[in-house]
Amino acid sequence: MNKPKGTYDVTTNGSTWLYLEQVFYSLCANYNYQYIRTPIFETSELFHRGIGEGTDIISKETYDFTDKGKRNLTLRPELTAGIVRSYVENKMYVDSNKPHKFFTFGPAFRYERPQHGRNREFYQAGVEAFGIKSALLDSEIITLGYNYLKFLGFENIMIKINNIGNNITRTKYKETLLAYLSTHSDELCEDCKARMLNNPLRVLDCKIDNPKSVIQNAPSILDSLDEESNKYFNDLQIHLEMLDIPYVVDEKLVRGLDYYTDTVFEYIIDTDKIGNQNVVGGGGRYDNLVSTLGGPDTPGVGFSFGIDRIIEILNLLNINPTEKQLIDVYLLGINNNVDSYLLTIADALRMSGFRVEISFSNKNLSKTLKNLKDQPIRYLAIIGEDEINHGQIKLKDHQTTEEYTIDGNDLIKFLDEHCHQKD
């Protein structure tokens, strides 16, 4: 029995995965975003309506199936559409305390050729905010993502931004772009020839044609923006500059999903060591998606990170973001008579927030101590019947070998003062 192609087991790097998730949860809480979780599969119509029939995700990559009740279902290929569906279905929009801000972390599925940092089952971390259209809110979300990457230890973070306009200006630009592409159609790949007719903006996102001069010389969408969108984009840049967020304007950036409006952005790790696999996440504003999925006209904005891609790049750059998993106290018993006492101490310490491990074999104490020599341990505590009878604990600093005799009632106070690895 082997795992399906494009999936993987998390084994040796489990602490890295856990750390990335915990940091994201903690940071989002600081920004006052609320946790939300939606089903891994939804009705197929949700993604076809929300993401767009003309996108590669829908036309080539979704896992669609029919269940025993003849319902058409799809494994979610991204997280936003499900969150918007939940927002509408649960009528969260009636709450006047806006914006409504959410974060989530979980798996998504796309049928595509597996490669480094890209699997058929993959994990995303994302945030969404509804109810207010504001360059200030866009700036907050972009900054949240930037700070997350900083917390993980990345340097040389660059953010690409663009404004693809509102419905009116984008329609105007599509006409201009289509007229230009029609004169260069023989230079486009076969997929882009089809995209040109369905949604010409998708041509700008093509990984095959993007480097070509036909794309690089295409008309800029910024030239089609109206006064309102221009001011919005300028305000966004002013906010980012005030926050010292590194960004560049990329006039060809449109992102890969049809629901985006106005602000779009991507997070880039700017280093030669990882080639063109340097995009770790992105997002933008989607002011029509809530109404498309049956809700009232409600603006929205968000982003998602590809956690698999982030871990891949961390490994390539030899960055280890995890805090050293230092064990505060390692408890060793002299014989079986102290096992229950050992468990009692361990439980009390763990419930007080300390990381504690127990030696589950007391047959050869010297061998156990030898095996622990290079382990990340703050204190060793060897428990025998004398310690039980006198109500004392003998602690040995695993690094300095300094020894302490602590009254059992004072053990937690001592560790509070001396351990700096409390969770």
Buried (B, 14 or more C-beta within 10 A) or exposed (E): EEEEEBBEEEEEBEBBBEBBBBBBBEBBEEBEBEEBEBEEBBBBEBBBBBBBEBBBBBBEBBBBEEEEEEEEBBBBBBBBBBBBBBBBEEEBBEEEEBBBBBBBBBBBBBBBEBEBBBBBBBBBBBBBBBBBBBBEBBBBBBBBBBBBBEBBEBEEBBBBBBBBBBEEBBEBBBEBBBEBBEEBEEEBBEBBBBBBEEBBBBBBBBEEBBEBEBBEEBBBBBEBBEEEBBEBBEBBBEBBEEEEBEBEEBBBBBBBBBBBBBBBBBBBBBBEEBEEBBBBBBBBBBBBBBEBBEBEEBBBBBBBBBBBBBBBBBBBBEBBBBEEEBBBBBBBBBEEEBBEBBEEBBEBBEEBEBBBBBBEEBEEBEEBBEEBEEEBBBBBBBBBEEBBEEEBBBBBBBEEEEEBEBEBEEBBEBBEEEBEBEE
